Amino acid sequence: MRILELLSAEENDATAQKIHSSLRSKGETIGLATVYRTLALFGENGLVDTLSHVPGELCYRLCGEAHHHHLVCSECHRVVELTGCNLDPLLEDVGARHGFTVTDHSFEVTGICAGCRAASG
């Protein structure tokens, strides 16, 4: 429950390492392996989304239940949920051309947000 509480307060996303550090700083005696196992379980059950914009580490985010995609800033790690997906016709066509029946998809776009561009420019 503490992991979900921490993620619900997180504006963007967090790595397991960050979640573990935050919990430990609040006096929790949870192990890092437990954090990873819990996040994996949450992901398998659709409670959290996983993002892969940090090399070598997954990031976790509590998101809305509706189908959506993510726009992620590679500088500050700001995450924006993109709703209104219209990729199904394109993916069905691509899948059919390669002998696949598309059953699901996820889409993560990485870029640099306006705030980070302004700060570096």
N, C-alpha and C positions, 0 to 999 in steps of 0.2 A: 504494500500500500504506500509506503514511503517513496518508492520509485515513481509510482503514478502521481503522487502529490507533487514531487519535484518536477516531473515533466509537465504537469498542468500549469505550473508557474513559469515554465521556460517559454520565452517568447518565440524562439526559433527552434533549434534542435540541440541535442547534447550527445556526446560520446559516452560510452560506458565509463571511461576513465573520469570524465567530468562529473558524471552522476555519482560515482563512488566517492570522489573527493568531496563533493558537496555534502553527501550524507555523513561522511566521516567528520567533517568540520562541524556538523550539528550534533555530534556525539553518538551517532549510530555505529554499531559494531559489526556492520555487514561486510562480508568479504567481497573482493572484486569478482571472483568466480561466481558468486551468488548473483551479483548484479548482471553479469553477462548471461547467465542461465535464465534469469527472470526476464530480461529484455528479449531474449530469443523466444521464450514462451509467449510473451506479449505479442511479438511479431507474428508468430505462427497462428495466433488466435485473432489477429486483426485489431488488436488494441492500440498498437503503435505502428507508425510507418518507419521504414528504414531508408536512409539516404546514404549515398556513397561518395559524396563530394570531398571527403577528407581521405587522402591516400592512406591505405592500410588500416582504416578504421571505419566502422559503420557509425552513423549518427541516427538518433532516435527522436521521434516527434509524435506527440499526440495530435491527431488531425481529425477533421470532420469525417463523418461516416460516408458521405456521398463520394462517388468516384471523382478523383481529382489527380492533378499532377503537381510537380514542384518546380519553382524557379528559385535558384540558390545563388547567393553572392559568394564568390570564391575568396573574397577579401574578409568580410565581416561575418559571413555565414548566415546572413539574413535569409529567411525562407518565406516564400509567398506561395500559397495554395492557388493553383489554377483550376477553376471549375469550367464547366461547359465544354467538355471534351467532344471533339468531332473527328477523332482519328479512326473510328471504327471502319468506315468505308475504305479508307486508304490501307489499313492493316489487313482487312479481309482480302483486298486485291493483292497485296504483297504476299500474304500467306498462301493464297490460291496459286499464284505463279510459282511458288516453291513447294506445293503439295502439302501445305499446312492448313489446319483449321485453327484459327486464332480463337483462344478461349479467354484470354485476359491480357492486359498490358499495363505497364507503368512507364512514366516518362519523367525524367529529371533533366532540367536545363540549367546549366551553370553559366554564370556571367558575372559582371561587376555592377552593383547597384549605383544609382545616381549619387548617393551620399559618399560612397567610396571613390567614385570618379572625381567628384568635386574636391575631396580631400587630397587626392594625388595630383590634381591638375592645377 
